[in-house]
Amino acid sequence: MKKIISILIVTVALFSCKEVKKEVASEETTKPEIKLYTFSGGTVMVNNLELFSQDTTYQGQSKEFADPYYVISHPKGTLMWDAGLPEGLVAAPEPITPPGGAFTISRKDSVNKQLKLIGMTPDDINYLALSHTHFDHSGHANAISNATWLVQDVEYDMITSDEIRNSENAGLYEAIKSLKNVKKLNGDFDVFGDGSVIIKSMPGHTPGHQVLFLDMPENGPTLLTGDLYHLYENREHRRVPSFNFDVAQTLSSMDSFEAFAKEKNAKVYLQHQKEDFNKMPKAPKYLK
């Protein structure tokens, strides 16, 4: 009888141990409830597409770009990725073509109005990260002034330099000058500490250009490219815009990006490519 009882005790203990392991494994594999809201930060009509290659491949061509920004809702906080075109365009009766004529730009709604669609205000954003600080990605950044700005150290140094502030590109600094809560990065950064939202350093387009990786519950591994690629053709043929900060850095970042995307089997979304923008559910709907 004692032998039977001992066998039962051991069996129950082994069963309990297996159940505990199952629970631990389940907890480890459960992904945080991330929601990705997509907003339109305006439209960019590229009148001179030739700018987007080092050669004359796109000579005489034009193309309309989407200009989205995103809000990522995570159980531990909220991140805004990119900030669209300048909000001054909302009041413009017609699209505007800045000096030089390379682009014609427009924006219909302010960030305040758009965030209301998901029951938020700018003060509800905990973190702001710009893929880079060009005018079409930093437009309403100053409106998110209470958030912590996550920026690569070299990008911060560039955008706040006297060279920028005293040049014809001073508007780039003006777009971010109200951001006082700054966390400078030196490479990749896990925003919420659980691997679900990771900023990946991919320099070249600008000194501190970065992309965003999301490990989503249903959509799975997801990558937002910033301006590493503007066009499907540029990704396929490794074409680098003529105005990029560093061609060699860009090509190296492309290599790193593709290796990471393959490793994670990630879905890749080119932010300026209208077809990819159209794939996304628009706020108040969300990707999860």
Secondary structure, 3 states (H helix, E strand, C coil): CHHHHHHHHHHHHHHHHHHHHHHHHHHHHCCCCCEEEEEEEEEEEECCHHHHCCCCCCCCCCEEEEEEEEEEEECCEEEEECCCCCHHHHHCCCCECCCCCCEEEECCCCHHHHHHCCCCCHHHCCEEECCCCCCCCCCCHHHHCCCEEEEEHHHHHHHCCHHHHCCCCHHHHHCCCCCCCEEEECCCEECCCCCCEEEEECCCCCCCCEEEEEEECCCEEEEECCCCCCCHHHHHHCCCCCCCCCHHHHHHHHHHHHHHHHHHCCEEECCCCHHHHHHCCECCCCEC
